[in-house]
Amino acid sequence: MGTILLLAKRYHSDIFQLTADYIHRIKIQIPMKLVQLSNSIDLVSEIAELYFQEWGHFNPRLNQSDIEASLQRYLQSNEIPQAVVALEGENLMGVAQVKIRELSLYSQHEHWLGGVFVKPEFRGKSVGLTLIQQAVELAHTYDIEALYLQTLRLDGGLYRKIGWKPVEVFQHDGHTKLLMVNQLKNE
């Protein structure tokens, strides 16, 4: 049944919303193991390469070595920042990070979800959704009150569908972005 709904989402927007709700309530079973990056340090170079390929053009001064060096902060296992990776066997499927102060423009917001990336061959299989949910759970374990994120999807995309709230649209590095929040604790 899940496969039929997933295929149907291409043809009708109402079915897509039903599908997103359906996916959110159940977990699509694909072979996936979730681990902290600190337990898979051999993946740092691969993740740096993927991040550079996906987002390197946003900052021409940044190179793959810089990204790899910045990922070293995610290798401790008992404090934020943390990165969660999804694996199929030993193969990287995707990654998500719980970061500290991602944007100086919003320095008042301490904790961020960022670096959410799923390899193309694993997209559409709930890997991104699972990584986001795992990052939120990780934030809960550290008693984080709110997670923020920035996205180029001004409609909020998947984040809005799973409960993230838009805060404001802003300009950064020549791009229009949406700031979103997930309030993990009631104010």
C-alpha positions in Angstrom: 0.0 0.0 0.0 2.8 2.4 0.8 4.3 1.9 -2.7 1.0 2.7 -4.4 0.6 5.9 -2.4 4.2 7.0 -3.1 3.8 6.5 -6.8 0.5 8.3 -6.8 1.9 11.5 -5.2 3.3 12.5 -8.7 -0.2 12.8 -10.1 -2.4 14.6 -7.6 -1.5 17.2 -4.9 -4.2 15.9 -2.5 -2.7 12.4 -2.7 0.7 13.9 -2.0 -0.5 15.5 1.3 -2.1 12.2 2.3 1.1 10.4 1.4 3.2 12.9 3.5 0.9 12.3 6.5 1.0 8.6 5.9 4.8 8.5 5.8 4.9 10.7 8.9 2.8 8.2 10.8 4.6 5.0 9.8 8.1 4.1 8.9 8.8 2.8 5.5 10.9 -0.2 6.0 14.2 0.0 4.1 17.4 -1.4 5.4 18.9 1.5 7.3 21.1 1.9 10.3 21.4 5.3 12.1 24.7 6.1 13.9 26.5 9.2 15.2 29.3 10.4 12.9 31.6 9.9 15.9 31.0 6.2 15.5 31.8 6.3 11.7 34.7 8.7 11.4 35.8 7.0 8.1 32.8 8.8 6.5 34.1 12.3 7.1 35.8 12.6 3.8 32.9 11.3 1.8 30.5 13.6 3.6 32.8 16.6 3.0 32.9 15.7 -0.7 29.1 15.4 -0.9 28.6 18.7 0.9 31.1 20.5 -1.3 29.4 19.1 -4.5 26.0 20.1 -3.2 26.6 23.5 -1.6 30.2 24.5 -2.4 29.0 27.0 -5.1 27.3 29.1 -2.4 30.7 30.0 -0.9 33.5 30.2 -3.5 36.1 30.7 -0.8 35.3 27.3 0.8 36.9 24.1 -0.4 36.4 20.4 0.4 39.3 20.4 2.9 37.7 23.2 4.8 34.5 21.3 5.1 36.3 18.2 6.2 38.1 20.2 8.9 34.8 21.6 10.1 33.3 18.1 10.3 36.0 17.2 12.9 33.9 19.2 15.5 31.2 16.5 15.0 33.4 13.6 16.2 32.9 14.0 19.9 30.1 11.9 21.2 28.8 13.7 24.3 28.0 17.3 23.3 26.5 19.4 20.5 27.4 19.7 17.6 26.5 16.2 16.5 25.9 14.5 13.2 23.7 11.5 12.5 24.4 9.3 9.5 22.1 6.8 7.8 23.8 3.7 6.5 22.8 0.8 4.3 25.3 -1.8 5.4 28.5 0.2 5.4 27.3 2.6 2.6 26.4 6.2 3.4 22.8 7.0 2.6 22.6 10.5 4.2 23.5 12.8 7.0 22.0 15.5 9.2 23.6 17.7 11.8 22.5 19.4 15.1 24.6 22.5 15.0 25.4 25.5 17.2 24.8 29.0 15.8 24.8 28.3 12.1 24.2 31.9 11.0 25.7 35.0 12.6 22.7 36.9 11.3 20.6 34.9 13.8 23.2 34.5 16.7 20.3 34.6 19.2 19.2 31.2 18.0 21.6 28.7 19.4 20.7 25.3 18.0 20.2 24.4 14.4 19.3 21.5 12.1 21.6 21.7 9.1 23.6 19.7 6.6 20.7 17.5 5.8 21.8 15.6 2.7 20.6 12.3 1.2 22.5 10.7 -1.7 20.4 10.9 -4.9 19.9 7.1 -5.1 18.3 7.0 -1.7 16.0 10.0 -2.1 12.2 9.4 -2.0 12.7 6.5 0.5 12.1 8.5 3.8 15.9 8.6 4.5 15.7 12.4 4.9 12.6 12.3 7.1 14.2 9.6 9.3 17.4 11.7 9.6 15.5 14.8 10.6 13.4 12.8 13.1 16.6 11.3 14.6 18.3 14.8 14.8 15.2 16.1 16.7 15.4 13.1 19.1 19.1 13.9 19.6 18.2 17.5 20.4 15.6 16.3 22.9 18.3 14.2 24.7 20.4 17.4 25.1 17.4 19.3 26.5 17.4 21.7 23.6 14.3 23.9 23.6 14.1 24.9 19.9 15.9 23.9 16.6 16.1 26.4 13.7 17.0 25.7 10.1 17.4 27.7 6.9 16.1 26.4 3.6 15.9 27.7 0.0 12.5 26.1 -0.2 10.3 29.1 0.6 7.3 26.9 1.0 9.1 25.0 3.7 9.0 21.7 1.8 9.2 18.6 3.9 10.0 20.6 7.0 6.6 22.3 7.0 4.9 19.0 6.3 6.4 17.5 9.5 5.6 20.4 11.7 8.4 23.0 11.4 7.0 26.5 11.5 8.2 29.4 9.2 9.7 32.3 11.1 10.7 34.7 8.3 12.1 35.0 4.8 15.5 36.6 4.7 18.4 37.3 2.3 21.8 35.7 2.9 24.8 35.4 0.6 22.7 36.6 -2.4 19.9 34.0 -1.8 16.4 34.3 -0.5 15.9 31.8 2.3 13.3 30.8 4.8 14.1 30.6 8.6 12.1 27.8 10.3 11.7 26.6 13.9 10.7 23.4 15.7 9.8 24.3 19.2 10.8 21.2 21.2 9.6 22.5 24.5 6.5 24.6 25.2 7.4 28.2 25.9 
